[in-house]
Amino acid sequence: MKIYEGGRGLAGAEVTVDGAPLDPCFGVKVFSPMGYEWTYEGDGPRQLALALLCDHLGDPARALPLVEDVMREVVAELDNAWLLTSADIAAALEPLMRKGAHI
């Protein structure tokens, strides 16, 4: 099970997966050239949603259509410092599957 952690340090917002920096997936799509953010809805949180989904699903084509929902339902609700597991992300995707999203 993967562990995703986010926090704010002197360098700004930092996110890791299993202790290593999480790829922001700028090669897939750039929502925010400044990188990640969370606790609100916007471009920085969209970038984090994309990165989490790409890493979790392993497929950018499957991740892109889910970015808005995951940004609103998960990323915007995160605290200043947070921890998510791959099981948490899978659980957040379940209602989307019931609504007919192709995951």
N, C-alpha and C positions, 0 to 999 in steps of 0.2 A: 504494500500500500504506500503510495506517495504522500508526502507531507509538504504542503505549500504554506509558506509563512511570509507575512508582510509586516513591515514596520517602517518607521521614519528615523533616519539618522542624520548626521551632518551632511551627507551626500544627497539627502532627500529621501523619497520613497524607494524602498528596496524590497524586492520579492525574491524568495528562493524556493527551489523545489529540491527536497532531500538535501538541503544545505548548500546547494550550488545555485548561482544566479539563474533565474527563469528567463528564457529567451523571450524578448518582447514581440517577436514575430513581425518585425518591420518589413521583412521580405514578403509577407503574406498581404498585409495592409497596414498603412500608417493612419491611425486615427489621431494620435498625439505624438509628434516628434520629440516631445519632452519626456515621454515614457509613461509609466504607470501612475495611477491615482485610484482612490476609492473613497467611500463614505458619501458619495453623491452621484448623480447621473451626469455624464459628460464624456469628452473625448479621452481623457486619461483613464477613467474607468472602463471605457470601451476597449482600450488597448490591453488592459489587464484581463478583461473577460476573454478577449481573443487569445491571449497568451495561455491562460489557464485551459481553455477549451482545446487549443492546438496540442498542448502537452498531454492533456487527459485523453483526448480522442485519438491523437496521433494522425489526424487527417484535417488539414486546413479547409478543404472543401466542405467537410461536415461541420466544421467549427463556425465558419462565417455566418450561416443563416441563424445561428443561435446566439450571436454576440449581444444583440439588443436585449433579449429576454434575460440572459445571464447577467448582463450589466445591471439591469433594473432589479432583478430578484435576489441576486447574490452580492455582487461587488458594491453596489450602492449602500447595502446594509452592513458592510463590514465595519468593525471598530478601527480605531487608530492603529493598533497592533492586533494581528489576527493570525489564525491557523486554520487551514482547511485540509482535509484528507481527500484522497481520490474517492473514497466512499461518500463524503459530503457532496462532492461535485456530481457523482452519479445520482445521489438522492435528489439534488436540485434539478437534474435533467429528466427525472421520471414524469413530473407533471407535463413537461413539454412533449414527451412521447405520447401521453394520453391525449394531448391536443392535436396529435398528428404530425409532429415534427419528425423528420427522418434523421435519426441519430445512429 
